[in-house]
């Protein structure tokens, strides 16, 4: 494996909820909630968030994410 530069962050976590919010005109809007624990440089953090996505009828993927992160000592 070749590495260019330095590792900035590393995290592990789990998906806690997956659900289909709607199906309109053949496009499904899906929501996934997650929680992770990681390191950014030498700072440990916890992150919680929700990612939503859907594929438009023309094939474009639309997505967004909302979340929260906290420093852990």
PDB file of N, H, CA, C and O in Angstrom:
ATOM      1  N   UNK A   1       0.837  -1.174   0.000  1.00  0.00           N
ATOM      2  CA  UNK A   1       0.000   0.000   0.000  1.00  0.00           C
ATOM      3  C   UNK A   1       0.885   1.241   0.000  1.00  0.00           C
ATOM      4  O   UNK A   1       1.849   1.318   0.761  1.00  0.00           O
ATOM      5  N   UNK A   2       0.565   2.195  -0.838  1.00  0.00           N
ATOM      6  H   UNK A   2      -0.218   2.132  -1.456  1.00  0.00           H
ATOM      7  CA  UNK A   2       1.310   3.440  -0.916  1.00  0.00           C
ATOM      8  C   UNK A   2       0.535   4.534  -0.204  1.00  0.00           C
ATOM      9  O   UNK A   2      -0.677   4.657  -0.380  1.00  0.00           O
ATOM     10  N   UNK A   3       1.228   5.325   0.596  1.00  0.00           N
ATOM     11  H   UNK A   3       2.213   5.225   0.739  1.00  0.00           H
ATOM     12  CA  UNK A   3       0.603   6.423   1.319  1.00  0.00           C
ATOM     13  C   UNK A   3       1.258   7.726   0.895  1.00  0.00           C
ATOM     14  O   UNK A   3       2.484   7.837   0.863  1.00  0.00           O
ATOM     15  N   UNK A   4       0.438   8.699   0.573  1.00  0.00           N
ATOM     16  H   UNK A   4      -0.557   8.609   0.599  1.00  0.00           H
ATOM     17  CA  UNK A   4       0.934  10.035   0.267  1.00  0.00           C
ATOM     18  C   UNK A   4       0.491  10.928   1.416  1.00  0.00           C
ATOM     19  O   UNK A   4      -0.708  11.087   1.645  1.00  0.00           O
ATOM     20  N   UNK A   5       1.413  11.499   2.122  1.00  0.00           N
ATOM     21  H   UNK A   5       2.388  11.370   1.936  1.00  0.00           H
ATOM     22  CA  UNK A   5       1.052  12.361   3.249  1.00  0.00           C
ATOM     23  C   UNK A   5       0.782  11.567   4.502  1.00  0.00           C
ATOM     24  O   UNK A   5       1.275  10.453   4.679  1.00  0.00           O
ATOM     25  N   UNK A   6      -0.003  12.160   5.358  1.00  0.00           N
ATOM     26  H   UNK A   6      -0.404  13.065   5.214  1.00  0.00           H
ATOM     27  CA  UNK A   6      -0.232  11.636   6.697  1.00  0.00           C
ATOM     28  C   UNK A   6      -1.723  11.363   6.902  1.00  0.00           C
ATOM     29  O   UNK A   6      -2.564  12.100   6.388  1.00  0.00           O
ATOM     30  N   UNK A   7      -2.049  10.317   7.645  1.00  0.00           N
ATOM     31  H   UNK A   7      -1.366   9.718   8.062  1.00  0.00           H
ATOM     32  CA  UNK A   7      -3.434   9.990   7.953  1.00  0.00           C
ATOM     33  C   UNK A   7      -4.028  11.095   8.823  1.00  0.00           C
ATOM     34  O   UNK A   7      -3.467  11.427   9.868  1.00  0.00           O
ATOM     35  N   UNK A   8      -5.156  11.665   8.404  1.00  0.00           N
ATOM     36  H   UNK A   8      -5.612  11.395   7.556  1.00  0.00           H
ATOM     37  CA  UNK A   8      -5.782  12.756   9.148  1.00  0.00           C
ATOM     38  C   UNK A   8      -6.812  12.275  10.154  1.00  0.00           C
ATOM     39  O   UNK A   8      -6.880  12.781  11.274  1.00  0.00           O
ATOM     40  N   UNK A   9      -7.616  11.294   9.751  1.00  0.00           N
ATOM     41  H   UNK A   9      -7.561  10.883   8.841  1.00  0.00           H
ATOM     42  CA  UNK A   9      -8.679  10.835  10.636  1.00  0.00           C
ATOM     43  C   UNK A   9      -8.907   9.345  10.463  1.00  0.00           C
ATOM     44  O   UNK A   9      -8.645   8.776   9.403  1.00  0.00           O
ATOM     45  N   UNK A  10      -9.390   8.736  11.507  1.00  0.00           N
ATOM     46  H   UNK A  10      -9.603   9.198  12.368  1.00  0.00           H
ATOM     47  CA  UNK A  10      -9.755   7.323  11.481  1.00  0.00           C
ATOM     48  C   UNK A  10     -10.956   7.170  12.393  1.00  0.00           C
ATOM     49  O   UNK A  10     -10.951   7.666  13.520  1.00  0.00           O
ATOM     50  N   UNK A  11     -12.001   6.477  11.906  1.00  0.00           N
ATOM     51  H   UNK A  11     -12.006   6.074  10.991  1.00  0.00           H
ATOM     52  CA  UNK A  11     -13.181   6.311  12.758  1.00  0.00           C
ATOM     53  C   UNK A  11     -13.824   4.958  12.529  1.00  0.00           C
ATOM     54  O   UNK A  11     -13.666   4.337  11.479  1.00  0.00           O
ATOM     55  N   UNK A  12     -14.551   4.524  13.540  1.00  0.00           N
ATOM     56  H   UNK A  12     -14.679   5.029  14.394  1.00  0.00           H
ATOM     57  CA  UNK A  12     -15.303   3.274  13.496  1.00  0.00           C
ATOM     58  C   UNK A  12     -16.688   3.578  14.039  1.00  0.00           C
ATOM     59  O   UNK A  12     -16.859   4.462  14.878  1.00  0.00           O
ATOM     60  N   UNK A  13     -17.667   2.844  13.557  1.00  0.00           N
ATOM     61  H   UNK A  13     -17.529   2.125  12.875  1.00  0.00           H
ATOM     62  CA  UNK A  13     -19.012   3.101  14.051  1.00  0.00           C
ATOM     63  C   UNK A  13     -20.002   2.078  13.552  1.00  0.00           C
ATOM     64  O   UNK A  13     -19.650   0.989  13.098  1.00  0.00           O
ATOM     65  N   UNK A  14     -21.267   2.477  13.656  1.00  0.00           N
ATOM     66  H   UNK A  14     -21.553   3.362  14.024  1.00  0.00           H
ATOM     67  CA  UNK A  14     -22.329   1.583  13.225  1.00  0.00           C
ATOM     68  C   UNK A  14     -23.504   2.388  12.712  1.00  0.00           C
ATOM     69  O   UNK A  14     -23.716   3.539  13.093  1.00  0.00           O
ATOM     70  N   UNK A  15     -24.265   1.746  11.832  1.00  0.00           N
ATOM     71  H   UNK A  15     -24.093   0.811  11.522  1.00  0.00           H
ATOM     72  CA  UNK A  15     -25.519   2.314  11.364  1.00  0.00           C
ATOM     73  C   UNK A  15     -26.586   1.884  12.363  1.00  0.00           C
ATOM     74  O   UNK A  15     -26.710   0.697  12.664  1.00  0.00           O
ATOM     75  N   UNK A  16     -27.344   2.824  12.871  1.00  0.00           N
ATOM     76  H   UNK A  16     -27.243   3.788  12.627  1.00  0.00           H
ATOM     77  CA  UNK A  16     -28.319   2.491  13.903  1.00  0.00           C
ATOM     78  C   UNK A  16     -29.731   2.352  13.354  1.00  0.00           C
ATOM     79  O   UNK A  16     -30.528   1.584  13.894  1.00  0.00           O
ATOM     80  N   UNK A  17     -30.057   3.080  12.288  1.00  0.00           N
ATOM     81  H   UNK A  17     -29.410   3.704  11.849  1.00  0.00           H
ATOM     82  CA  UNK A  17     -31.400   3.011  11.698  1.00  0.00           C
ATOM     83  C   UNK A  17     -31.279   3.201  10.198  1.00  0.00           C
ATOM     84  O   UNK A  17     -30.522   4.053   9.732  1.00  0.00           O
ATOM     85  N   UNK A  18     -32.025   2.408   9.441  1.00  0.00           N
ATOM     86  H   UNK A  18     -32.640   1.716   9.819  1.00  0.00           H
ATOM     87  CA  UNK A  18     -32.182   2.611   7.997  1.00  0.00           C
ATOM     88  C   UNK A  18     -33.664   2.539   7.715  1.00  0.00           C
ATOM     89  O   UNK A  18     -34.347   1.617   8.161  1.00  0.00           O
ATOM     90  N   UNK A  19     -34.169   3.528   6.962  1.00  0.00           N
ATOM     91  H   UNK A  19     -33.615   4.278   6.600  1.00  0.00           H
ATOM     92  CA  UNK A  19     -35.586   3.474   6.623  1.00  0.00           C
ATOM     93  C   UNK A  19     -35.844   4.185   5.304  1.00  0.00           C
ATOM     94  O   UNK A  19     -35.125   5.109   4.924  1.00  0.00           O
ATOM     95  N   UNK A  20     -36.884   3.736   4.618  1.00  0.00           N
ATOM     96  H   UNK A  20     -37.468   2.985   4.927  1.00  0.00           H
ATOM     97  CA  UNK A  20     -37.330   4.374   3.383  1.00  0.00           C
ATOM     98  C   UNK A  20     -38.360   5.418   3.784  1.00  0.00           C
ATOM     99  O   UNK A  20     -39.379   5.092   4.392  1.00  0.00           O
ATOM    100  N   UNK A  21     -38.092   6.680   3.442  1.00  0.00           N
ATOM    101  H   UNK A  21     -37.264   6.945   2.948  1.00  0.00           H
ATOM    102  CA  UNK A  21     -38.991   7.771   3.811  1.00  0.00           C
ATOM    103  C   UNK A  21     -40.147   7.917   2.843  1.00  0.00           C
ATOM    104  O   UNK A  21     -41.282   8.150   3.260  1.00  0.00           O
ATOM    105  N   UNK A  22     -39.870   7.781   1.549  1.00  0.00           N
ATOM    106  H   UNK A  22     -38.948   7.592   1.211  1.00  0.00           H
ATOM    107  CA  UNK A  22     -40.932   7.915   0.557  1.00  0.00           C
ATOM    108  C   UNK A  22     -40.482   7.296  -0.760  1.00  0.00           C
ATOM    109  O   UNK A  22     -39.292   7.105  -1.009  1.00  0.00           O
ATOM    110  N   UNK A  23     -41.467   6.990  -1.590  1.00  0.00           N
ATOM    111  H   UNK A  23     -42.434   7.145  -1.388  1.00  0.00           H
ATOM    112  CA  UNK A  23     -41.203   6.541  -2.950  1.00  0.00           C
ATOM    113  C   UNK A  23     -42.121   7.362  -3.850  1.00  0.00           C
ATOM    114  O   UNK A  23     -43.330   7.133  -3.899  1.00  0.00           O
ATOM    115  N   UNK A  24     -41.531   8.318  -4.560  1.00  0.00           N
ATOM    116  H   UNK A  24     -40.549   8.503  -4.521  1.00  0.00           H
ATOM    117  CA  UNK A  24     -42.289   9.197  -5.446  1.00  0.00           C
ATOM    118  C   UNK A  24     -41.802   9.037  -6.869  1.00  0.00           C
ATOM    119  O   UNK A  24     -40.613   9.200  -7.143  1.00  0.00           O
ATOM    120  N   UNK A  25     -42.708   8.718  -7.776  1.00  0.00           N
ATOM    121  H   UNK A  25     -43.674   8.586  -7.553  1.00  0.00           H
ATOM    122  CA  UNK A  25     -42.380   8.576  -9.196  1.00  0.00           C
ATOM    123  C   UNK A  25     -41.190   7.657  -9.425  1.00  0.00           C
ATOM    124  O   UNK A  25     -40.352   7.932 -10.284  1.00  0.00           O
ATOM    125  N   UNK A  26     -41.106   6.582  -8.675  1.00  0.00           N
ATOM    126  H   UNK A  26     -41.786   6.358  -7.977  1.00  0.00           H
ATOM    127  CA  UNK A  26     -40.048   5.598  -8.852  1.00  0.00           C
ATOM    128  C   UNK A  26     -38.746   5.907  -8.156  1.00  0.00           C
ATOM    129  O   UNK A  26     -37.806   5.119  -8.258  1.00  0.00           O
ATOM    130  N   UNK A  27     -38.646   7.034  -7.445  1.00  0.00           N
ATOM    131  H   UNK A  27     -39.410   7.674  -7.362  1.00  0.00           H
ATOM    132  CA  UNK A  27     -37.422   7.395  -6.727  1.00  0.00           C
ATOM    133  C   UNK A  27     -37.651   7.220  -5.224  1.00  0.00           C
ATOM    134  O   UNK A  27     -38.563   7.823  -4.657  1.00  0.00           O
ATOM    135  N   UNK A  28     -36.832   6.403  -4.590  1.00  0.00           N
ATOM    136  H   UNK A  28     -36.092   5.913  -5.051  1.00  0.00           H
ATOM    137  CA  UNK A  28     -36.955   6.168  -3.150  1.00  0.00           C
ATOM    138  C   UNK A  28     -36.030   7.111  -2.390  1.00  0.00           C
ATOM    139  O   UNK A  28     -34.849   7.231  -2.715  1.00  0.00           O
ATOM    140  N   UNK A  29     -36.573   7.777  -1.381  1.00  0.00           N
ATOM    141  H   UNK A  29     -37.533   7.679  -1.116  1.00  0.00           H
ATOM    142  CA  UNK A  29     -35.753   8.599  -0.494  1.00  0.00           C
ATOM    143  C   UNK A  29     -35.450   7.754   0.737  1.00  0.00           C
ATOM    144  O   UNK A  29     -36.362   7.284   1.418  1.00  0.00           O
ATOM    145  N   UNK A  30     -34.160   7.565   1.018  1.00  0.00           N
ATOM    146  H   UNK A  30     -33.420   7.948   0.466  1.00  0.00           H
ATOM    147  CA  UNK A  30     -33.707   6.671   2.086  1.00  0.00           C
ATOM    148  C   UNK A  30     -32.952   7.485   3.128  1.00  0.00           C
ATOM    149  O   UNK A  30     -32.197   8.397   2.790  1.00  0.00           O
ATOM    150  N   UNK A  31     -33.164   7.146   4.404  1.00  0.00           N
ATOM    151  H   UNK A  31     -33.777   6.405   4.678  1.00  0.00           H
ATOM    152  CA  UNK A  31     -32.487   7.821   5.512  1.00  0.00           C
ATOM    153  C   UNK A  31     -31.692   6.784   6.310  1.00  0.00           C
ATOM    154  O   UNK A  31     -32.189   5.694   6.592  1.00  0.00           O
ATOM    155  N   UNK A  32     -30.459   7.131   6.667  1.00  0.00           N
ATOM    156  H   UNK A  32     -30.055   8.016   6.438  1.00  0.00           H
ATOM    157  CA  UNK A  32     -29.599   6.259   7.464  1.00  0.00           C
ATOM    158  C   UNK A  32     -29.040   7.074   8.624  1.00  0.00           C
ATOM    159  O   UNK A  32     -28.483   8.152   8.415  1.00  0.00           O
ATOM    160  N   UNK A  33     -29.186   6.566   9.845  1.00  0.00           N
ATOM    161  H   UNK A  33     -29.639   5.691  10.015  1.00  0.00           H
ATOM    162  CA  UNK A  33     -28.645   7.230  11.029  1.00  0.00           C
ATOM    163  C   UNK A  33     -27.424   6.452  11.497  1.00  0.00           C
ATOM    164  O   UNK A  33     -27.412   5.221  11.470  1.00  0.00           O
ATOM    165  N   UNK A  34     -26.383   7.189  11.932  1.00  0.00           N
ATOM    166  H   UNK A  34     -26.392   8.189  11.953  1.00  0.00           H
ATOM    167  CA  UNK A  34     -25.124   6.541  12.294  1.00  0.00           C
ATOM    168  C   UNK A  34     -24.544   7.162  13.561  1.00  0.00           C
ATOM    169  O   UNK A  34     -24.899   8.273  13.953  1.00  0.00           O
ATOM    170  N   UNK A  35     -23.651   6.416  14.182  1.00  0.00           N
ATOM    171  H   UNK A  35     -23.363   5.513  13.863  1.00  0.00           H
ATOM    172  CA  UNK A  35     -22.838   6.940  15.286  1.00  0.00           C
ATOM    173  C   UNK A  35     -21.431   6.381  15.129  1.00  0.00           C
ATOM    174  O   UNK A  35     -21.250   5.200  14.833  1.00  0.00           O
ATOM    175  N   UNK A  36     -20.432   7.246  15.331  1.00  0.00           N
ATOM    176  H   UNK A  36     -20.579   8.205  15.571  1.00  0.00           H
ATOM    177  CA  UNK A  36     -19.043   6.842  15.172  1.00  0.00           C
ATOM    178  C   UNK A  36     -18.188   7.399  16.304  1.00  0.00           C
ATOM    179  O   UNK A  36     -18.561   8.357  16.981  1.00  0.00           O
ATOM    180  N   UNK A  37     -17.041   6.776  16.485  1.00  0.00           N
ATOM    181  H   UNK A  37     -16.738   5.998  15.934  1.00  0.00           H
ATOM    182  CA  UNK A  37     -16.001   7.257  17.392  1.00  0.00           C
ATOM    183  C   UNK A  37     -14.731   7.283  16.569  1.00  0.00           C
ATOM    184  O   UNK A  37     -14.441   6.333  15.843  1.00  0.00           O
ATOM    185  N   UNK A  38     -13.969   8.365  16.676  1.00  0.00           N
ATOM    186  H   UNK A  38     -14.205   9.137  17.267  1.00  0.00           H
ATOM    187  CA  UNK A  38     -12.765   8.443  15.861  1.00  0.00           C
ATOM    188  C   UNK A  38     -11.729   9.393  16.416  1.00  0.00           C
ATOM    189  O   UNK A  38     -11.874   9.958  17.500  1.00  0.00           O
ATOM    190  N   UNK A  39     -10.686   9.548  15.637  1.00  0.00           N
ATOM    191  H   UNK A  39     -10.568   9.089  14.756  1.00  0.00           H
ATOM    192  CA  UNK A  39      -9.586  10.455  15.955  1.00  0.00           C
ATOM    193  C   UNK A  39      -9.380  11.389  14.779  1.00  0.00           C
ATOM    194  O   UNK A  39      -9.356  10.945  13.631  1.00  0.00           O
ATOM    195  N   UNK A  40      -9.231  12.661  15.047  1.00  0.00           N
ATOM    196  H   UNK A  40      -9.250  13.021  15.980  1.00  0.00           H
ATOM    197  CA  UNK A  40      -8.829  13.653  14.058  1.00  0.00           C
ATOM    198  C   UNK A  40      -7.505  14.194  14.561  1.00  0.00           C
ATOM    199  O   UNK A  40      -7.466  14.932  15.545  1.00  0.00           O
ATOM    200  N   UNK A  41      -6.427  13.834  13.896  1.00  0.00           N
ATOM    201  H   UNK A  41      -6.459  13.234  13.096  1.00  0.00           H
ATOM    202  CA  UNK A  41      -5.072  14.026  14.405  1.00  0.00           C
ATOM    203  C   UNK A  41      -4.991  13.266  15.736  1.00  0.00           C
ATOM    204  O   UNK A  41      -5.128  12.043  15.722  1.00  0.00           O
ATOM    205  N   UNK A  42      -4.780  13.911  16.863  1.00  0.00           N
ATOM    206  H   UNK A  42      -4.669  14.905  16.874  1.00  0.00           H
ATOM    207  CA  UNK A  42      -4.713  13.214  18.149  1.00  0.00           C
ATOM    208  C   UNK A  42      -5.928  13.487  19.030  1.00  0.00           C
ATOM    209  O   UNK A  42      -5.897  13.181  20.222  1.00  0.00           O
ATOM    210  N   UNK A  43      -6.987  14.050  18.476  1.00  0.00           N
ATOM    211  H   UNK A  43      -7.012  14.299  17.507  1.00  0.00           H
ATOM    212  CA  UNK A  43      -8.188  14.393  19.246  1.00  0.00           C
ATOM    213  C   UNK A  43      -9.251  13.326  19.019  1.00  0.00           C
ATOM    214  O   UNK A  43      -9.626  13.042  17.881  1.00  0.00           O
ATOM    215  N   UNK A  44      -9.727  12.742  20.099  1.00  0.00           N
ATOM    216  H   UNK A  44      -9.422  12.972  21.023  1.00  0.00           H
ATOM    217  CA  UNK A  44     -10.772  11.726  20.029  1.00  0.00           C
ATOM    218  C   UNK A  44     -12.132  12.409  19.994  1.00  0.00           C
ATOM    219  O   UNK A  44     -12.354  13.378  20.720  1.00  0.00           O
ATOM    220  N   UNK A  45     -13.056  11.913  19.150  1.00  0.00           N
ATOM    221  H   UNK A  45     -12.876  11.126  18.560  1.00  0.00           H
ATOM    222  CA  UNK A  45     -14.386  12.508  19.051  1.00  0.00           C
ATOM    223  C   UNK A  45     -15.456  11.442  18.879  1.00  0.00           C
ATOM    224  O   UNK A  45     -15.169  10.301  18.514  1.00  0.00           O
ATOM    225  N   UNK A  46     -16.687  11.835  19.149  1.00  0.00           N
ATOM    226  H   UNK A  46     -16.920  12.761  19.446  1.00  0.00           H
ATOM    227  CA  UNK A  46     -17.879  11.035  18.885  1.00  0.00           C
ATOM    228  C   UNK A  46     -18.742  11.821  17.914  1.00  0.00           C
ATOM    229  O   UNK A  46     -18.902  13.032  18.072  1.00  0.00           O
ATOM    230  N   UNK A  47     -19.296  11.159  16.920  1.00  0.00           N
ATOM    231  H   UNK A  47     -19.166  10.176  16.792  1.00  0.00           H
ATOM    232  CA  UNK A  47     -20.160  11.826  15.952  1.00  0.00           C
ATOM    233  C   UNK A  47     -21.472  11.063  15.819  1.00  0.00           C
ATOM    234  O   UNK A  47     -21.486   9.832  15.796  1.00  0.00           O
ATOM    235  N   UNK A  48     -22.566  11.799  15.733  1.00  0.00           N
ATOM    236  H   UNK A  48     -22.555  12.799  15.753  1.00  0.00           H
ATOM    237  CA  UNK A  48     -23.894  11.255  15.485  1.00  0.00           C
ATOM    238  C   UNK A  48     -24.452  11.990  14.279  1.00  0.00           C
ATOM    239  O   UNK A  48     -24.254  13.199  14.151  1.00  0.00           O
ATOM    240  N   UNK A  49     -25.140  11.293  13.396  1.00  0.00           N
ATOM    241  H   UNK A  49     -25.301  10.311  13.500  1.00  0.00           H
ATOM    242  CA  UNK A  49     -25.661  11.994  12.230  1.00  0.00           C
ATOM    243  C   UNK A  49     -26.687  11.189  11.470  1.00  0.00           C
ATOM    244  O   UNK A  49     -26.910  10.006  11.728  1.00  0.00           O
ATOM    245  N   UNK A  50     -27.305  11.875  10.519  1.00  0.00           N
ATOM    246  H   UNK A  50     -27.123  12.836  10.310  1.00  0.00           H
ATOM    247  CA  UNK A  50     -28.291  11.272   9.638  1.00  0.00           C
ATOM    248  C   UNK A  50     -27.946  11.647   8.204  1.00  0.00           C
ATOM    249  O   UNK A  50     -27.734  12.818   7.892  1.00  0.00           O
ATOM    250  N   UNK A  51     -27.893  10.653   7.344  1.00  0.00           N
ATOM    251  H   UNK A  51     -28.065   9.701   7.598  1.00  0.00           H
ATOM    252  CA  UNK A  51     -27.625  10.819   5.926  1.00  0.00           C
ATOM    253  C   UNK A  51     -28.894  10.447   5.178  1.00  0.00           C
ATOM    254  O   UNK A  51     -29.476   9.394   5.435  1.00  0.00           O
ATOM    255  N   UNK A  52     -29.326  11.290   4.262  1.00  0.00           N
ATOM    256  H   UNK A  52     -28.853  12.146   4.053  1.00  0.00           H
ATOM    257  CA  UNK A  52     -30.459  10.944   3.415  1.00  0.00           C
ATOM    258  C   UNK A  52     -30.018  11.001   1.958  1.00  0.00           C
ATOM    259  O   UNK A  52     -29.118  11.763   1.604  1.00  0.00           O
ATOM    260  N   UNK A  53     -30.641  10.208   1.131  1.00  0.00           N
ATOM    261  H   UNK A  53     -31.372   9.589   1.418  1.00  0.00           H
ATOM    262  CA  UNK A  53     -30.276  10.195  -0.283  1.00  0.00           C
ATOM    263  C   UNK A  53     -31.440   9.693  -1.128  1.00  0.00           C
ATOM    264  O   UNK A  53     -32.295   8.947  -0.650  1.00  0.00           O
ATOM    265  N   UNK A  54     -31.459  10.111  -2.385  1.00  0.00           N
ATOM    266  H   UNK A  54     -30.764  10.717  -2.773  1.00  0.00           H
ATOM    267  CA  UNK A  54     -32.365   9.533  -3.359  1.00  0.00           C
ATOM    268  C   UNK A  54     -31.794   9.722  -4.755  1.00  0.00           C
ATOM    269  O   UNK A  54     -30.980  10.613  -4.996  1.00  0.00           O
ATOM    270  N   UNK A  55     -32.236   8.866  -5.669  1.00  0.00           N
ATOM    271  H   UNK A  55     -32.897   8.142  -5.473  1.00  0.00           H
ATOM    272  CA  UNK A  55     -31.807   8.947  -7.052  1.00  0.00           C
ATOM    273  C   UNK A  55     -32.952   9.545  -7.853  1.00  0.00           C
ATOM    274  O   UNK A  55     -34.067   9.025  -7.858  1.00  0.00           O
ATOM    275  N   UNK A  56     -32.654  10.653  -8.534  1.00  0.00           N
ATOM    276  H   UNK A  56     -31.747  11.076  -8.530  1.00  0.00           H
ATOM    277  CA  UNK A  56     -33.677  11.301  -9.351  1.00  0.00           C
ATOM    278  C   UNK A  56     -33.960  10.462 -10.591  1.00  0.00           C
ATOM    279  O   UNK A  56     -33.127   9.646 -10.987  1.00  0.00           O
ATOM    280  N   UNK A  57     -35.115  10.653 -11.205  1.00  0.00           N
ATOM    281  H   UNK A  57     -35.791  11.316 -10.884  1.00  0.00           H
ATOM    282  CA  UNK A  57     -35.443   9.885 -12.417  1.00  0.00           C
ATOM    283  C   UNK A  57     -34.400  10.029 -13.530  1.00  0.00           C
ATOM    284  O   UNK A  57     -34.263   9.126 -14.356  1.00  0.00           O
ATOM    285  N   UNK A  58     -33.654  11.160 -13.570  1.00  0.00           N
ATOM    286  H   UNK A  58     -33.765  11.893 -12.899  1.00  0.00           H
ATOM    287  CA  UNK A  58     -32.616  11.318 -14.598  1.00  0.00           C
ATOM    288  C   UNK A  58     -31.302  10.635 -14.222  1.00  0.00           C
ATOM    289  O   UNK A  58     -30.327  10.720 -14.969  1.00  0.00           O
ATOM    290  N   UNK A  59     -31.262   9.942 -13.046  1.00  0.00           N
ATOM    291  H   UNK A  59     -32.054   9.872 -12.439  1.00  0.00           H
ATOM    292  CA  UNK A  59     -30.096   9.174 -12.637  1.00  0.00           C
ATOM    293  C   UNK A  59     -29.150   9.882 -11.689  1.00  0.00           C
ATOM    294  O   UNK A  59     -28.212   9.257 -11.196  1.00  0.00           O
ATOM    295  N   UNK A  60     -29.357  11.166 -11.413  1.00  0.00           N
ATOM    296  H   UNK A  60     -30.120  11.674 -11.814  1.00  0.00           H
ATOM    297  CA  UNK A  60     -28.487  11.903 -10.493  1.00  0.00           C
ATOM    298  C   UNK A  60     -28.775  11.516  -9.043  1.00  0.00           C
ATOM    299  O   UNK A  60     -29.929  11.401  -8.632  1.00  0.00           O
ATOM    300  N   UNK A  61     -27.703  11.319  -8.282  1.00  0.00           N
ATOM    301  H   UNK A  61     -26.765  11.412  -8.616  1.00  0.00           H
ATOM    302  CA  UNK A  61     -27.817  11.009  -6.860  1.00  0.00           C
ATOM    303  C   UNK A  61     -27.826  12.314  -6.076  1.00  0.00           C
ATOM    304  O   UNK A  61     -26.921  13.136  -6.221  1.00  0.00           O
ATOM    305  N   UNK A  62     -28.833  12.503  -5.257  1.00  0.00           N
ATOM    306  H   UNK A  62     -29.568  11.835  -5.139  1.00  0.00           H
ATOM    307  CA  UNK A  62     -28.956  13.678  -4.402  1.00  0.00           C
ATOM    308  C   UNK A  62     -28.814  13.183  -2.963  1.00  0.00           C
ATOM    309  O   UNK A  62     -29.420  12.178  -2.592  1.00  0.00           O
ATOM    310  N   UNK A  63     -28.015  13.886  -2.149  1.00  0.00           N
ATOM    311  H   UNK A  63     -27.524  14.703  -2.451  1.00  0.00           H
ATOM    312  CA  UNK A  63     -27.832  13.447  -0.770  1.00  0.00           C
ATOM    313  C   UNK A  63     -27.550  14.640   0.126  1.00  0.00           C
ATOM    314  O   UNK A  63     -27.216  15.730  -0.338  1.00  0.00           O
ATOM    315  N   UNK A  64     -27.691  14.407   1.405  1.00  0.00           N
ATOM    316  H   UNK A  64     -27.962  13.521   1.783  1.00  0.00           H
ATOM    317  CA  UNK A  64     -27.383  15.423   2.401  1.00  0.00           C
ATOM    318  C   UNK A  64     -27.098  14.746   3.726  1.00  0.00           C
ATOM    319  O   UNK A  64     -27.460  13.588   3.934  1.00  0.00           O
ATOM    320  N   UNK A  65     -26.453  15.469   4.615  1.00  0.00           N
ATOM    321  H   UNK A  65     -26.159  16.410   4.446  1.00  0.00           H
ATOM    322  CA  UNK A  65     -26.125  14.906   5.922  1.00  0.00           C
ATOM    323  C   UNK A  65     -26.263  15.997   6.975  1.00  0.00           C
ATOM    324  O   UNK A  65     -25.892  17.149   6.750  1.00  0.00           O
ATOM    325  N   UNK A  66     -26.793  15.622   8.108  1.00  0.00           N
ATOM    326  H   UNK A  66     -27.095  14.686   8.292  1.00  0.00           H
ATOM    327  CA  UNK A  66     -26.860  16.502   9.273  1.00  0.00           C
ATOM    328  C   UNK A  66     -26.240  15.732  10.427  1.00  0.00           C
ATOM    329  O   UNK A  66     -26.462  14.530  10.570  1.00  0.00           O
ATOM    330  N   UNK A  67     -25.461  16.430  11.251  1.00  0.00           N
ATOM    331  H   UNK A  67     -25.281  17.406  11.134  1.00  0.00           H
ATOM    332  CA  UNK A  67     -24.814  15.693  12.315  1.00  0.00           C
ATOM    333  C   UNK A  67     -24.296  16.578  13.426  1.00  0.00           C
ATOM    334  O   UNK A  67     -24.441  17.801  13.418  1.00  0.00           O
ATOM    335  N   UNK A  68     -23.687  15.902  14.380  1.00  0.00           N
ATOM    336  H   UNK A  68     -23.570  14.909  14.386  1.00  0.00           H
ATOM    337  CA  UNK A  68     -23.163  16.531  15.578  1.00  0.00           C
ATOM    338  C   UNK A  68     -21.920  15.774  15.975  1.00  0.00           C
ATOM    339  O   UNK A  68     -21.893  14.546  15.892  1.00  0.00           O
ATOM    340  N   UNK A  69     -20.884  16.480  16.406  1.00  0.00           N
ATOM    341  H   UNK A  69     -20.905  17.478  16.472  1.00  0.00           H
ATOM    342  CA  UNK A  69     -19.649  15.827  16.873  1.00  0.00           C
ATOM    343  C   UNK A  69     -19.206  16.487  18.159  1.00  0.00           C
ATOM    344  O   UNK A  69     -19.410  17.686  18.353  1.00  0.00           O
ATOM    345  N   UNK A  70     -18.602  15.713  19.035  1.00  0.00           N
ATOM    346  H   UNK A  70     -18.436  14.739  18.878  1.00  0.00           H
ATOM    347  CA  UNK A  70     -18.124  16.237  20.315  1.00  0.00           C
ATOM    348  C   UNK A  70     -16.736  15.696  20.607  1.00  0.00           C
ATOM    349  O   UNK A  70     -16.429  14.539  20.321  1.00  0.00           O
ATOM    350  N   UNK A  71     -15.911  16.544  21.175  1.00  0.00           N
ATOM    351  H   UNK A  71     -16.160  17.485  21.407  1.00  0.00           H
ATOM    352  CA  UNK A  71     -14.579  16.165  21.608  1.00  0.00           C
ATOM    353  C   UNK A  71     -14.708  15.268  22.837  1.00  0.00           C
ATOM    354  O   UNK A  71     -15.526  15.529  23.719  1.00  0.00           O
ATOM    355  N   UNK A  72     -13.912  14.231  22.890  1.00  0.00           N
ATOM    356  H   UNK A  72     -13.247  14.019  22.173  1.00  0.00           H
ATOM    357  CA  UNK A  72     -13.926  13.327  24.046  1.00  0.00           C
ATOM    358  C   UNK A  72     -12.574  13.372  24.709  1.00  0.00           C
ATOM    359  O   UNK A  72     -11.546  13.350  24.032  1.00  0.00           O
ATOM    360  N   UNK A  73     -12.561  13.435  26.027  1.00  0.00           N
ATOM    361  H   UNK A  73     -13.396  13.452  26.577  1.00  0.00           H
ATOM    362  CA  UNK A  73     -11.292  13.444  26.761  1.00  0.00           C
ATOM    363  C   UNK A  73     -10.899  12.073  27.192  1.00  0.00           C
ATOM    364  O   UNK A  73      -9.856  11.899  27.822  1.00  0.00           O
TER     365      UNK A  73
END
